[in-house]
């Protein structure tokens, strides 16, 4: 039954190609109109590499971060550090004031600037609380400078924020110009219906629609996010101007280093924008050169390039229609789509030119090529799509979008191969050419004979092949257990990159250049006046001092408690024993209200207007997300214990977003890989019509991934945010060769009932196409070795290597498995003599 159905489908592909061949202009006109529609959508395409953009709109992590930004503004701050051994000298302070003023005057999109020049200082005069600039009276004498130094070095709020412990580093903080919570038109999260009421989470389509569907809540959140976050262009101008002004002041005794979220993100985006086009261009050039060498004709090169470019255009147009921005994660899909389009083209052109040399005309040749490979191409595309659509179950929107865009591109590449290639072949002049000029012609006998020998050896010695496979798998498993994880954004940069070195310097000088935010919500108005809440805040801050290991620590914890203790101290004759939390709620309320009268702007950065919630800021170093995750979980666990019964807490901020996105990626990719494997296995079962064959066909697809993981473990290459995608991409692409091999093997075995003969005939018709598609895939990914970014180089090298191992697995493991599975069904036959193939492929 399956044999009859397969034969009917293959005949249908042949007839379909003849219809296309006879009506080329109609087909081309239809494709042109569709592409014109997509081109119109391109101006709406956006670019988003922000951390929050990776999350689903209904994700709790995302919602918490958005609420934090609404209340306290953007936590993305530029830290401009200055190192000097003479900070407390009149020449340095004068230069610092000029630098501060120039930044304040020239910086676009600047909301707030803070340094020793304008930071507030709390003191008391005649029982009155006074909040004013530290340098309201400029120090003009050495005595005044020394007095200033004494104040700064003993003022707790300044330590490791504006001045380092050794007094040799000071800092200027620049906050981008974003709207505050009062200007967000009263949006409330509780007023909007949850997205899950609109769609069910159970189905694959619903999971995709859940990310992409625009509802009232998503519209509000998008609007608020845009208002609270600089665009990529604004961020580039913001960071560029900081560096421009800093360059005018940088000197040996005024050594400037610049870091912070906006600077790191801006430079990361610049690296991506510089490296991805280079890698993609290298892939395109390498693959097209290979195709030309294979066929020695420009027509396959031009048509393949056209299919790939139009497929990419489709993806970009669809992304625009579906409001999917280009992200760091979705930048992976151009090489994926290119690889899929090239594989289809090579298989089709290989059979097409073979038939031309046998004397067929163009119509007959394309019809035969479609009958031979059309069904296999369909199944390879469906299995690849199924693998990528499994990403819809990821916790991260960016990965869902990657899977969707890759699936759209793969299917479009297939449709264009079915439609555009036959239509253009009908119109373009095609010469048979001289076979010996092509790479395929020159190497035909060599490749066929050697590939066939390898496959027939596997058929004759399946036990040996599978035993070797098992040993390698065991060794690989041991290596895989040694794999570590690394999600350090700074390590993605080329070694010695300025922002990388400046960030390390800031971490050393100020005990951390990044911040982890904690929101403490009492849930009631004036809840912060409760001494128990303030005591808990103080306990939490004290607890962070014990959190330290070799790589991560809390350099400083600041909150409203520090301000309250300083107020209490200065109102009590500046006596040290009063640097404490008052244990009377009325006194807390009185002191905070006194501070509110003069220091409103400072207070808004620490608490909300209802005194119901407070912000606790933890200074931390910029470290590997994999090492920070358990540190972060420990803080969350202990803080929850400290505030139990007093307030609810949640961790947020850019650092927390990064850590959550990393672990969200890891957790969701595990389930996505399992689902992808199930989908691909099911499709192989449908293709082969055999449970045993379908399951066996998955072994050579899992094996390359396992081997590469083992190699990563032995070589000390960690799993990164890019290499974690390797398994899904490898499963999606490597299965193509498996499908073509099994499809042709089943067809041949149904005819001659002999495993060795069927394998030999499969190699004669498909072997070199498998080889050349693998070469194309490898070249496409290995082109990323030219990238400056370490993470892209590792991704390209490992994915290219996986493709090579996948081919070797198909040529050895599959024949061995087929020998064992079909030996009882075969009839004696003598396989063709190894030598010049009877049916040459070119």
N, C-alpha and C positions, 0 to 999 in steps of 0.2 A: 504493500500500500504506500509506504513512504517512498519507495523507489519510483512508483508511478507518479506520485505527486511531485517529486523532485524533477523528474524528466519533463513534466508538463510546465513546471515553473521555468526551467531552463529554456524550453522552447518558447515560452512566453516572452522571456527577455530578448531572445533573438528576433521575434516578430516585432516587439516594441522598438528595437533599435532600427529596424527597417522603416517603420513609420516615421521615426525622427529623421532618418537619413533622407527620406523622400520629401520632407517638409522643413528644410533647414531654416528658411527665412522666418517662418511662423514661430518656430522654437526660439530663434535668436531674438526676435522682436519681443516675445513674451518675457524672456529673461531680462532684456534691456529695460523694459517698463518696470519690472519688479526692482531692478537695481536702482533705477532713477528714483523710485519711491523711497528706497533706503537712503540714498544720498541726501535727500531732502531732510532726513531725520538727523544727520550727523552733527549739524551745529548745536543740537541739544545735548550732545554727549558731554559728560563731566568727568573730572579726574579727582579721586578722593583716596588719599593714603592715610587718613587719620585713623587712630586706633578705634574711636567710637564707631566709625563707619563699618567696622568688621562685624558689629553685633546686630542681631535682630532687633527690630524696634520694640518688641515686647519682652526683651531680655531684661531681667532684674538688674544686672550689672549696668546695662546701658541706661535704664530708667533712673537708677541711683546717681549715676554720673551726671545725667541731665538735670536732676533736681539740685544736685550740688552746684552746678554751674549757674542755675537760675538764682540760687540764693547768694553764692559767694563770688560768682564770676569765674572766668577762665583760670584754671590753675597752671596754664602754660606760661611760664615765666622765663625770661632771659636773665641769666646770671652773668654779669660782667665782673670778673675778678681782677684785682690789681695787686701785684706783689711788689713790695719795696721794704727795705730795711729802715726807711725813714718816714713811715706813715705819719707819725706825730711830729711833723716839722712844718714850719710855715711854707716853704716852697712846695712841698708835696700837697698840702691842704689847698693851696691856691690853685695848683694844677688840677686837683680833684674837683674843685668848684667849677673851673672852666669846662672840664670834661662833662660834669653833671649838667651844667647849663646848656652846653651845645647839644647834648643828647635830648634834653627836654625841649629845646627849641627846634631841632631838626628832625626828630623822629616822627614818621607818619604812624597813624593808628596807635598812638601811645595813650594809654589810659592813666597809668600811674608810674612814677619813678621814685625809688627810695634808695637813699645812701646816707652816709654820715652827714651829708650836707643838709638834708631836710628831714631826717628821722625825728619822730616825736620823743620827747623826754618828759617823764612824769616827776613833778616835785610839788612841794607844798610851801606856802607862805602865809603866815598868820591864820592857820587852820583852813586855808583855801587851797583846793586842788588846782594846780596849774599844769596844763598840757600844752607844750609849745616845742618849736624846733630846737633840736640839740644845739645848733650853732646859730641861734637867733642873734646872739651877740658874737660877732666874729672874733676869734682869738688873735690878738695882734702882738702879744708879748710871749716870751718863752714860758713865763709863769702861767699864762692863760692856756697855752698849748699843753703844758704838763697837767694842769687841772682837767683839761678836756680828756687827756689820755687816762687819767685816773677814773673819771666818770665812765668812759667807754669800756675800759677793761674790767670794771667791777659790776657793770650793769648786765644782769643775766639775760635780758631779752636781746642784747646785741651779740653775745658770744656765739661764735660759729654761725652767725647769720651775717652780720655786718663787719665783724672783725674775727680773725682766727685766734686760736689760743695763744700762739706765739707773738701775735701783734704785727706780723709781717704781711698779712693779706687782708684786704678790705674788699667789699663788694658793692655793686650797684645792681638793683633789681628793676627790670622793666616788664610791666604787665601790658599786654595788648589792649587796644580800645574795644571793649565789648560791652553790650548792654547789661544792666543789672536786672535783678529779679523784678523790681518795681515797674520795669518798662516792657514786660512780656505779656501785656494785655490780659492779665489775670488768668492765665491758663492753669488749669488744675488737672492733675493726673486722674483724680477720682471722678471727674466729670465725664470722662470718655469711656465708651464701652470697650471691653477687652477684645483684641483681635480674634481670640479663639472662639468668640461667639459667632463669627462670620464663617469660619471654615473649620472643619474637623481636622485634627492632627494625624489621623490614622493613615490617610492615603498619601502616596508619593506626590500626586498633583497638588494636593492641598498643602503639603509642606512647602512646595515651591511658591504657590500662590500666597501663602502666609507671609513670606518675605517680601513679595513683590506687590501685593494688593495695597493700594493707597486708600486709607480710610481717614476719618476725621482725626483720630489720635495721631496717626503717622504724619499727617499734614501739619498739625500743630507742632509736633516734636521736631520735624524737619525745619520748620520756620524758626523755632526757638534756637535750635542748634546752629543754624546759619547765622543768627544774630549774635550768638555767643562765641563764635569761632571764626578766626581769620580764614579767608580763602587761601588756596595755595599761592596764588599770585600776590596777595597782600602779605602773606607770611614771608615770601621771598624778598619783597621790598623791605619789610620790617627788619629781617635779619641782615640783609645787605647794607642797610643804612647804619645799623649798629657797628658792623665791621668797618664801614667806611669812616665813621667818626673815630672809632677806636684806633684805626691805623694812623691818624694824625697825632695821637698822644702816646702811642706805644714807644717805650724807651727802656734802656737797661734798668733804670731805677723806677720805672713806671711800667712794669711788664704786665701786659693785659692778656687775659684768657677768657674765652666766651663759651658758655654752654647753656643748657636748659632745653626743655622740650621743643620749642620752636626751632632752635638752631639745629638740633639733632634731626628732627623731622624734615626740615628744609634740605639739609645736606643728604639725607637718605633719599628723598624724592629726586634730588639732582642726580644722585648716583644711579637710581633706577632709570630715569629718563635718558641718561647717557649710555648705560650699559645694555638695557633691553633692546633698543634699536640696533646697536652694534651686533648683539648676539643674533637677533632675528635676521639682519642683513647678511651676516656670515652664514647662517643656516641656508638662506635662500640661494646665495651665490654657490655655496658648496653643493647643494642638492641639484641645482640646475646644471652645473658643470658635470656632475656625475651622470645625469640623465642624457646630456649631450654625448658623453663618452660611451654610454651604453648603446644608444641608437644611432649616433652620428647624423642626426637630423635636427633641424631647428623646430620642426612642427611639434614633436612631443614636448620640447622645452617650453615653447610658447603656450601650448594648451595647458600644460601642467601649471605653469605660473598663473595663467588666467583663472584656472579653477581655484587655486589657493587664494589669490587676491580677492576674487569675488566671494569666496567663502568667508574670508576675514571681513569684507565689507558687510556681508549679511549679519555677522555677529555684532559688529559695531552698530549697525542700524537697529538690530533687535535690542541691543543694550540700551540705546537711546529711547526706543519705544517703551521698553519695560522699566525705564528709570534706573538702570543699573550703571553706576559709575565705573570707570576704570580704576581698579585698586591694585595694590601690590600683588595680591593673590591672583587676580584675574589676568594679570600680565603673563601668566604662564601659558594661557591658551593659544596664542599665535603659533608657537612651535608645535603644539599638539595638533591643531587643525592642519597645519602645513604637512605634518607627518602623515595624517590620515589621507589627505588629498593626494599626496605623492604615491602612497602605497596603492591606492585604487588605480591611479594612472599607469604605474609601472606594470601592474598585472594586465591591464587592458591592452596597453601598447605592445607588450611582449607577444601576446597571442595574435594581435592584429597584424603585426609585421611578419610573423611566422606565416600566416595565411597568404599574405601578399606574395611572399617568396614561393609559395606553392602554386601560384598562378591564379589565385582568386582576385576578383576586383574589390574595390573599396567596400561596396555594400555587403558583399559576401563575407569579406574579412571582418568587418565590424559586427555583423550578425553572429558569426562563429565565435568571436571574442566574447560577446555578451552571453551567448549560450554557455560558453565554457566557464566564465568567471563572474557573470552578473549575479547569480544567486549567492556565490561565496562572498562577493563584495557586499551584498546586502546584509548577510549575516555578520560579517566582520564589523560593519558600521553599526548594526544593532547591538552587538555585544559591547563595542566600544562606548556607544551611547549609554547602554545599561550600566556600565561601570561608572561612568561620570555622573549619571542621574542619581546614583546611589548617594552622591554627596549631598543630596537634598535633605538627608537626615542629620547633617552637621548642625552643631549648635551655633555656628558662626555664619552670618549672612554672606560674608566674602567667599566662603568655601561653597555655599549653596550656589552662588552666582557663577563661580568657576565651573562647577559641574554643569549648570544649565547652559552657559555660553559655549563650553566645549562640546556638549551634545548637539547644540544647534549648528555649530560649525562643521562637525563631523557629518551630520546628515545633509547639510547643504553641499559639502564636497562630494558626497555620493550622488546627489541629484544632478549636480552640474556635470559629473562624469557620465551619468546616464543620458543627459539631454544635450549639453553644450558640446561635448567632445564629438559625438556622432554627427551633429549638425555641422560643425566646422570641418570635420574630415570630409564631409560631402562637398564642401565648397573649395577646400584648399587642394592644390596639386600635391600629390604624394608620389615620390619616386621610390622604386624598390631599393635602389642604392646598391652599393657593394658591401656585402656582408663582412668581408675581412677588414674593412676600415673601422668597424665599430668595436667597442670593448667587448660587447656580447659575442660578436663574430670571432674575434681573436681568441677569446677564452672559452668558447662554447664547449669544445671537446674536453678541455682541462677541467672546467668546473663541473660539467655533467659527470664525467668519469669519476672524479674524486668525491663529489657529493654522493654519487650513487654507491661507490665503494663503502663510504662511511655508513650509509643507511643500510645496505645489504649486510654489512658486518654486524650491525645492531640487530637485524632480523635473525641472523644465524646464531648470534651469541647474546640473546636477551638477558640471560642470567648474569653474565659478566657486566653488561652495560648497566643493568639495574642495581647490581651490587656496588659498582663504582659510584653510581648516583646516590645510593644510600649512604656510603661512606662520606662522600662530599657533603651530603645533607647533614650528617651528624657533626662533622667538623664545623660546618657553617652555623649550626645551632649553638655550638659551644662559643663560637665567635660572636654570635648575635647577643648572647647573654652578657657580653662585655661592653655592649654599646651604652654610651652615655648620651644624655640630652643636653643641648646647649641652645638657649634662645637669648643670646646676648646681642642686642642690636648694634652695639659698638663694634663687635667683632665682624660684622658684615662689611664694614668699611675696609678699604685697603690699609695695611699696616702703616702707621705714621700719619694718618689723616689728621688734619688740624683739629677738627671738632672732637675726635677721639682723644687726642692728647690733652686738649683743654678740659675735657670732662674728667679725665683721670686726675688732672691737677686740682680741679675744683673739689673732687671727692677727698683728696688728701688735705687740702687747705681748710675746708669748712666741714670736714667729717660727713660729707654727703652733698651732692649737687642736685639730687632729685628729692621728691616729696611723696609720701604716702599719706593720704587724707583719711581721717576718721570723723564721721558725723555722729554726735551723741545727741539723741532726740528724746527728751523727757515726755513728749506727747501732751504737755500742758503748758499754758501760759505762765510765765514767771517761774517755770520749773527749775531754772538755773539758780534761783535764789536759795534753793534748798541746800544747806551745808553738806548733807549726805552726798548730793550729786557732785558738788565741788570737791569734796574729799575723795570721791571715786575718781574724778578727773586727775587729781593730784597723785593718787595711787597708780593710775594707769601710766602717767608720765614717769613716775619713779620706776615702775616695772620695766620700762623700755631701756633703762640704763643697764639692766642685766642682759639684754639681748645683744649679744656680740659673739661673732666667731671670726674666722680668718678672712671671710669674703664679704660678709654683710653685717650691718649693725644699724642702730639708730643713733645718729650723731647728735640730734637734739629733738626734743619734743616741746612744742609750744601750744598754748591754748589761752583761753580767758583766765585761767587760774594764775598764770604768770602776771598778767596785768592786775588782777585782783590783789595778789600778794604784794605787788609793788605799791599799789595805791594804799593798802593797809599800812605798809611800812612808812611811807612818806607822811601820812596823816598822823603817825605816832612818832614824830620827831626823828624820823629816818633811823630808828633803832632796829638793829638786825633781828632781834627776837620777834619783831612784828612782821617779818617777811613770812607770812603764813595766811591760811584761809580763815577768815572769821567764822566762828561757829554759831552766829546769830543770823537768821535769814533776813531780818530787818536791816542789820548792818551791811550785809552783802548787797542788798537792794540799794541802800543809801549810797554806798561807795561806787557801785556801777552806774547809778544815775548821775552822780557827780562827774564821773568820767565821761558819760554820754554828753554832757553839756559842752565839754571842750574837745573831746576826742571822738566825735561821732563817726568819722570816716574809719578810724582805727577799730572802733567797736563793730562796725558793719562787717569787717573782715573776720571777726571772731565769733559772733552770735547773730541770730536772727532778730527781727524787730520785736518779737513777742517774748524774747528771752526763754524760749522753749527748747532751743537746740544750740549746741556749740560745735565748733570746729577744732579738732585736734590734729595738728600738722606734725608729721614725723619726717625729719631729714634723714635720707638714706642714700647710700652710694648707688651709682649706676652699675648694677651687677647682672649676671646671667639670670634670666627669668626662671630657669629650671632650679637654681639654687635659692632664689628669692621666694618661690612658692611655699615651701614648708615654713620659712621664716614668717611669711605673711599669715599663713594659717595659724601659727602659734599666737601671733598677735590677736587675731580675730577670736580665737578660743579663750585667751586669758582676759581680753577686754570684755567679752560677753559675760564671763564669770564675775568680773569686778563690778559691772553695771547691772547685774541681775536684780530685778525688782526696783531699779531706780530709773533706768533709761534703756532704750533700744539703740544699738549701734550698727553702723555698716561702714565698711572700708570702701574707698573710692579714690578717684584721681587717676592721672595718666599712667602712673606706675602700676596701679592695681588693674587698670584696663589691660595693659600689656600682659601681665601675669595671667589674668583670667582668659584672655584671648589665646594665649599659648596652650593652657591646659584644656580650654574648650576645644581647640583644634585637635589635641592629642586624644581626648576622650571620644570626640565625634568621629574621628578618622578610623578608630578601631571598629566601630559599628558600621561605618560606611564601607570599609574594606570587606567585612563579612558579607554585607548585603551585595556588594559588587560581585564577590565570588559566587554567591548563590545565583544572581541574575545571569552571569556569564555561563555558569554550569548548566542552568536550565536551557539557555539558548543553544549550547552545544548538544544537549540531549535532543532538542528539536531538530537540529541540523543533521545529526548522525542517525537519529531514530533508534539509538541504543543507549540504555542506561550505563552499561559498562564502558562503552566508548566515550560517552560524554564525561563521565567521571575521570576516566583515564586521561582525557584530553586536558584536564585542569592541572595535572601534575607538572608538565613542562612549563606551565604558566606561573605556578607558585615557586617552582624550583629556582628560577633566576633571581626572584626577589629575595629568597632565603639566602642564596649564595652572596649576593651583594651586601645584605645585612651582616653576614658573617665577615666579609672582607672589611666592612666599616668598623666592626668591633675589633678585629686584629690590627687595623691600621690606625685606630684611635680617632676615626672620623665620627663626630657626634651627630645625632639626629637634630636637624634644625627646622626652622619654620618652612623651608623649601624642600628639604630632603624627606620630610614626613609625607609629602605628596607623592614621592617616588613610587610607592607601592600601587597606589590607585592608577597613576599614569602608566606604569609598566603593565599592570593587568589589562588596562584598556587598550593598549597598543600592541603588546606582545601577542595577544590572543589572535590577532589578524593572521599571522603566519600559521598558527595552529588550525584555524578555520579553513584556510586554503588547503593545507596539507590533508586534513581529515576529509574535506569535501571531495577532493580528487581521489583520495585513497578509496573512499566508499564507492565512488562511481566505478573505479577500475576493478575493485574487488567483486562488485556485483556482476561484473562481466566475465572475469577470468577465474574467480574463486581461488586465487593463489596470493599469499601475502607478499612473497619476494617479488613476484612479477608486478603486483599492484604498486608496491613501493617504487620499483624501478620506473614504471610508467608515470607515476606521480612526479618523480624527480625530473624525468624528461620533459614533462609539460609545465611543471611549476617550479622546479628546483632553483633555477637561476633567478627567477622572479623573486623568490623568497630571499635569495642572497642579496639582490640589488635593493629590495625594499629595506632590508636590515641595514645595508650600507647607507641608505638615504636617511633612515631614522637616526643612526649613530652620528652621521655627519651633522644632521640638524641639531642634535643636542650637544655634541662635542664642540660646536662653534661657540658655545658659551664659555669655553675655556679662555677666550679672549677678554672676558669681562674683568673689570677691576674688583668687583665685589666678590669676596671670598665665598659667600653663600651661593652665588650664581655659578661660580666655577665648580664647586662641589656638586651642585645639582646637575649641571651639564655632563660632567665626567661620569657620575654614577648612573644617570639615566641612559647615556650612550652605552656604557658597559653592560647594563641590564639587557638592552636590545640585542647585543652580540651573544650573550649567554642564552637568551631566549631562543635565538636561531639554532645554536648548537644543541639545545634541549629538544627542539622540534625534530632535528635531523638524527638524533640518537635515541632519546627516550621514547618518542612516539613509535618509531619502527619496532623497537624492542617490545613495547606494550602491545602493539598490533599483532606481533608474532605470537605472543602468549594468548591473547584474547581470541584470535581468529584461526589458530592452528587447527583446531578440531573441525572447522567448517571448510577448510581449503581442500582443493583437489590438486593432485600432483601436476606440476607444470615446470617447465624449464624457463627461467627468466632470460630475458634478452642478454646477449653477450655484451659485456661492458666494452665500449669503444665509441666510435662516432655514433651519436644518437640517430635513430631512424627519422624522428620528427624533430627537426632543428627548431630552436626557439631563438628569436632575435627581436 
